[in-house]
């Protein structure tokens, strides 16, 4: 009986630690260890965070390669470097950010809707 209680406690602890937990802030998922992630694709950490949030939304079959819509208004984005890693992007909302260079968008051959109002375009 003396070894049964510690064994049960240890087993319970291991089971509890093996579960994946989502971390949220103001009802927005900021970390989801079981979700699809595209870390390292994009130069701007805020754009990367927006992409990761979309990919972790739970929509089946959505990946960086298949994503067609990305909305990241008021996200503090400054750079679009690496956005060519989203080849099927058709609609992109980057309103109210601090973007100044649109050259990386030239790699998005399927892009047909773009919202970039209130940025630092030069």
RODO-2510 file (C-alpha; in nm, 4 decimals, decimal comma):
residues 122
     n   res          X          Y          Z
     1     x     0,0000     0,0000     0,0000
     2     x     0,2941     0,2322     0,0723
     3     x     0,4145     0,2152    -0,2881
     4     x     0,0693     0,2341    -0,4406
     5     x    -0,0020     0,5948    -0,3359
     6     x     0,3248     0,7406    -0,4751
     7     x     0,2743     0,5410    -0,7949
     8     x    -0,0763     0,6798    -0,8395
     9     x     0,0420     1,0349    -0,7675
    10     x     0,3316     1,0063    -1,0098
    11     x     0,1061     0,8609    -1,2806
    12     x    -0,1472     1,1393    -1,2332
    13     x     0,1251     1,4021    -1,2535
    14     x     0,2677     1,2547    -1,5743
    15     x    -0,0758     1,2411    -1,7371
    16     x    -0,1503     1,6008    -1,6373
    17     x     0,1837     1,7235    -1,7733
    18     x     0,1391     1,5480    -2,1053
    19     x    -0,1749     1,7456    -2,1937
    20     x    -0,1292     2,0423    -2,4239
    21     x    -0,2581     2,3743    -2,2986
    22     x    -0,3409     2,6865    -2,4956
    23     x    -0,2326     3,0194    -2,3512
    24     x    -0,4731     3,3057    -2,4156
    25     x    -0,4663     3,6775    -2,3503
    26     x    -0,7892     3,8762    -2,3834
    27     x    -0,9535     3,5768    -2,5539
    28     x    -0,6785     3,5613    -2,8191
    29     x    -0,4620     3,2507    -2,8392
    30     x    -0,0996     3,3568    -2,7962
    31     x     0,0473     3,0063    -2,7659
    32     x    -0,0915     2,6727    -2,8718
    33     x     0,1683     2,3931    -2,8654
    34     x    -0,0494     2,1552    -3,0664
    35     x    -0,1300     2,3986    -3,3447
    36     x     0,0126     2,4333    -3,6908
    37     x     0,2896     2,6899    -3,6818
    38     x     0,5041     2,8564    -3,9431
    39     x     0,7766     2,9942    -3,7183
    40     x     1,0639     3,1566    -3,8987
    41     x     0,8951     3,2166    -4,2346
    42     x     0,8506     3,5913    -4,2000
    43     x     1,1021     3,8599    -4,0993
    44     x     0,8633     4,0735    -3,8952
    45     x     0,7733     3,9125    -3,5608
    46     x     0,4315     4,0805    -3,5553
    47     x     0,3430     3,9516    -3,9016
    48     x     0,4744     3,6088    -3,7989
    49     x     0,2557     3,6215    -3,4859
    50     x    -0,0506     3,7098    -3,6907
    51     x     0,0196     3,4203    -3,9283
    52     x     0,0698     3,1784    -3,6387
    53     x    -0,2588     3,2905    -3,4843
    54     x    -0,4428     3,2194    -3,8102
    55     x    -0,2753     2,8803    -3,8472
    56     x    -0,3619     2,7868    -3,4881
    57     x    -0,7296     2,8767    -3,5332
    58     x    -0,8190     2,5115    -3,5815
    59     x    -0,9326     2,5273    -3,9445
    60     x    -0,8565     2,1898    -4,1011
    61     x    -0,6063     2,1803    -4,3860
    62     x    -0,4846     2,5393    -4,3536
    63     x    -0,1095     2,5862    -4,3808
    64     x     0,1240     2,8632    -4,4917
    65     x     0,1248     2,7090    -4,8387
    66     x    -0,2552     2,6916    -4,8714
    67     x    -0,3592     3,0128    -4,6927
    68     x    -0,5640     3,2451    -4,9171
    69     x    -0,6736     3,5177    -4,6698
    70     x    -0,4651     3,6958    -4,4071
    71     x    -0,5965     3,9896    -4,2037
    72     x    -0,3464     4,1636    -3,9747
    73     x    -0,4767     4,5171    -3,9165
    74     x    -0,3233     4,7245    -3,6362
    75     x    -0,0595     4,4600    -3,5598
    76     x     0,2530     4,6772    -3,5474
    77     x     0,3936     4,5245    -3,8671
    78     x     0,6930     4,7058    -4,0193
    79     x     0,8339     4,4577    -4,2723
    80     x     0,6856     4,2245    -4,5341
    81     x     1,0089     4,0292    -4,5809
    82     x     0,9426     3,6609    -4,6425
    83     x     0,5770     3,7048    -4,7337
    84     x     0,6487     3,5164    -5,0559
    85     x     0,6310     3,2016    -4,8389
    86     x     0,2507     3,2413    -4,8627
    87     x     0,2191     3,1647    -5,2364
    88     x    -0,1593     3,1211    -5,2510
    89     x    -0,2452     3,4429    -5,0691
    90     x    -0,5317     3,6158    -5,2522
    91     x    -0,6534     3,8678    -4,9933
    92     x    -0,4323     4,0626    -4,7533
    93     x    -0,5343     4,3282    -4,4985
    94     x    -0,2408     4,5180    -4,3499
    95     x    -0,4245     4,8383    -4,2560
    96     x    -0,2989     5,0607    -3,9746
    97     x     0,0559     4,9262    -3,9498
    98     x     0,4001     5,0845    -4,0087
    99     x     0,4872     4,9284    -4,3458
   100     x     0,7017     5,1379    -4,5802
   101     x     0,8222     4,8912    -4,8476
   102     x     0,5746     4,6991    -5,0625
   103     x     0,8350     4,5302    -5,2855
   104     x     0,7977     4,1854    -5,1186
   105     x     0,4335     4,1776    -5,2348
   106     x     0,5621     4,1347    -5,5909
   107     x     0,6191     3,7668    -5,5114
   108     x     0,2490     3,7077    -5,4432
   109     x     0,1242     3,6218    -5,7923
   110     x    -0,2299     3,5322    -5,6769
   111     x    -0,2858     3,8464    -5,4665
   112     x    -0,5986     4,0273    -5,5885
   113     x    -0,7260     4,2208    -5,2813
   114     x    -0,4915     4,4389    -5,0763
   115     x    -0,5775     4,6844    -4,7988
   116     x    -0,2826     4,8969    -4,6839
   117     x    -0,4457     5,2198    -4,5661
   118     x    -0,2734     5,4115    -4,2865
   119     x     0,0829     5,2833    -4,3355
   120     x     0,4154     5,4596    -4,3992
   121     x     0,4301     5,3863    -4,7735
   122     x     0,6982     5,5909    -4,9514
***
